Amino acid sequence: MTAYAMDLSAQRSALDISALLLRVIVGGTMLAHGWNHFFGGGRLPGTTRWFSSIGMRHARLHAVLASVTEVGAGALLLLGLLTPLASAAVVGCMLVALVANHIRNGFFIFRPGEGYEYVLMIIVVAAAIGASGGGSWSLDNLFDITIAGWPGLATAAVLGGLAGALALGTSWRRPKSEVSA
């Protein structure tokens, strides 16, 4: 085996490890977050109240949609199935969170109201996961579903961006306390 072939093998292994680690952490986080919307703290009624408080009309619908999306996208990422589409779902959810709740609070998460650094990081990592694809240790690989590189990034970023923009454009209004400030 030539040194060049070994380098390609090592590079492929590094990409597979990176894809797996990123899918597991983002997928697990999204799954846990959505699960918490359904079964933690205030459950779905509390999530609905919170969505209403940040200016989402049809708050119950959006609470259900966000929760189902987070659980579903999280599970798909953990499995490495339809990875760019799961990444798009994460991008869309986090874009709504970014605009509707976090951006007005500045960058840092520790600021009052929580800044946007965390959700921005998830958006970018989800887009990167879309670009990398599921990797060798994924159901995408098992079923020979190959969407990666620029097409994977475009799927995650464009579809996710459009879904988030649609949710915001049709249902989000700045809370009155912000508009009058």
CORJO-V138949 format. One record per pair of residues at least 24 apart in sequence whose C-alpha atoms are under 10 Angstrom apart, sorted by the first residue. I is the first residue (numbers start at 1). J is the second residue. Records with the same first field share a line. If there is no record, write none. Layout:
# CORJO-V138949
I=J ; J
This chain:
# CORJO-V138949
12=135 ; 136
13=135 ; 136
15=132 ; 133 ; 134 ; 135 ; 136
16=132 ; 133 ; 134 ; 135 ; 136 ; 137 ; 138
17=135 ; 136 ; 137
18=129 ; 132 ; 134 ; 135
19=77 ; 80 ; 128 ; 129 ; 130 ; 131 ; 132 ; 133 ; 134 ; 135 ; 136 ; 137 ; 138
20=77 ; 78 ; 79 ; 80 ; 129 ; 132 ; 133 ; 134 ; 135 ; 136 ; 137 ; 138
21=78 ; 129
22=77 ; 78 ; 125 ; 126 ; 128 ; 129 ; 132 ; 134
23=74 ; 75 ; 76 ; 77 ; 78 ; 79 ; 80 ; 83 ; 86 ; 87 ; 125 ; 126 ; 129 ; 130 ; 132 ; 133 ; 134 ; 135 ; 138
24=74 ; 75 ; 77 ; 78 ; 79 ; 80
25=74 ; 77 ; 78
26=73 ; 74 ; 75 ; 77 ; 78 ; 87 ; 90 ; 122 ; 123 ; 125 ; 126 ; 129
27=70 ; 71 ; 72 ; 73 ; 74 ; 75 ; 76 ; 77 ; 78 ; 79 ; 80 ; 86 ; 87 ; 90 ; 126
28=70 ; 71 ; 73 ; 74 ; 75 ; 76 ; 77 ; 78
29=70 ; 71 ; 74 ; 78 ; 122
30=67 ; 69 ; 70 ; 71 ; 72 ; 73 ; 74 ; 75 ; 77 ; 78 ; 90 ; 93 ; 94 ; 122
31=67 ; 68 ; 69 ; 70 ; 71 ; 72 ; 73 ; 74 ; 75 ; 76 ; 77 ; 78
32=67 ; 70 ; 71 ; 74 ; 75
33=66 ; 67 ; 70 ; 71 ; 74
34=63 ; 64 ; 65 ; 66 ; 67 ; 68 ; 69 ; 70 ; 71 ; 72 ; 73 ; 74
35=67 ; 68 ; 70 ; 71 ; 74
36=67 ; 71
37=63 ; 64 ; 66 ; 67 ; 68 ; 70 ; 71
38=63 ; 64 ; 67 ; 68 ; 71
51=97 ; 100 ; 101 ; 172
52=172 ; 173 ; 175
53=101 ; 174 ; 175 ; 176
54=97 ; 100 ; 101 ; 102 ; 172 ; 173 ; 174 ; 175 ; 176 ; 178
55=100 ; 101 ; 168 ; 171 ; 172 ; 173 ; 174 ; 175 ; 176 ; 178
56=96 ; 100 ; 167 ; 168 ; 170 ; 171 ; 172 ; 173 ; 174 ; 175
57=167 ; 168 ; 170 ; 171 ; 172 ; 173
58=170 ; 171 ; 172
59=171 ; 172
62=167 ; 171
65=93
66=90 ; 92 ; 93 ; 94 ; 96
67=93
69=93
70=94
76=134 ; 138 ; 139 ; 140
77=126 ; 129 ; 130 ; 133 ; 134 ; 138 ; 139
78=134 ; 138 ; 139
79=134 ; 137 ; 138 ; 139 ; 140
80=129 ; 133 ; 134 ; 135 ; 136 ; 137 ; 138 ; 139 ; 140 ; 141 ; 142
81=133 ; 134 ; 138 ; 139 ; 140 ; 141 ; 142 ; 143 ; 145
82=130 ; 133 ; 134 ; 138 ; 139 ; 140 ; 143 ; 145 ; 146 ; 147
83=126 ; 129 ; 130 ; 131 ; 132 ; 133 ; 134 ; 135 ; 138 ; 139 ; 140 ; 145 ; 146 ; 147 ; 148 ; 152 ; 155 ; 156
84=126 ; 127 ; 128 ; 129 ; 130 ; 131 ; 132 ; 133 ; 134 ; 146 ; 147 ; 148 ; 151 ; 152 ; 153 ; 154 ; 155 ; 156 ; 157 ; 159 ; 160
85=130 ; 133 ; 147 ; 152 ; 153 ; 155 ; 156 ; 157 ; 159 ; 160
86=126 ; 127 ; 129 ; 130 ; 155 ; 156 ; 160
87=122 ; 123 ; 124 ; 125 ; 126 ; 127 ; 128 ; 129 ; 130 ; 131 ; 133 ; 152 ; 153 ; 155 ; 156 ; 157 ; 159 ; 160
88=123 ; 126 ; 127 ; 129 ; 130 ; 152 ; 153 ; 154 ; 155 ; 156 ; 157 ; 158 ; 159 ; 160 ; 161 ; 162 ; 163 ; 164
89=123 ; 126 ; 156 ; 157 ; 159 ; 160 ; 161 ; 163 ; 164
90=119 ; 122 ; 123 ; 124 ; 125 ; 126 ; 127 ; 156 ; 157 ; 160 ; 161 ; 164
91=119 ; 120 ; 122 ; 123 ; 124 ; 125 ; 126 ; 127 ; 130 ; 156 ; 157 ; 158 ; 159 ; 160 ; 161 ; 162 ; 163 ; 164
92=123 ; 126 ; 156 ; 157 ; 158 ; 159 ; 160 ; 161 ; 162 ; 163 ; 164 ; 165 ; 166 ; 167 ; 168
93=119 ; 123 ; 160 ; 161 ; 163 ; 164 ; 165 ; 167
94=118 ; 119 ; 120 ; 121 ; 122 ; 123 ; 124 ; 126 ; 160 ; 161 ; 164
95=119 ; 120 ; 122 ; 123 ; 160 ; 161 ; 162 ; 163 ; 164 ; 165 ; 167 ; 168
96=161 ; 163 ; 164 ; 165 ; 166 ; 167 ; 168 ; 172
97=164 ; 168
98=123 ; 164
99=164 ; 165 ; 168 ; 172 ; 174
100=168 ; 172 ; 173 ; 174 ; 175
101=174
104=178
123=156 ; 157 ; 160 ; 161
124=156 ; 157
126=153 ; 156 ; 157 ; 160
127=152 ; 153 ; 154 ; 155 ; 156 ; 157 ; 158 ; 160
128=152 ; 153 ; 156 ; 157
129=153 ; 156
130=154 ; 155 ; 156 ; 157
131=155 ; 156 ; 157
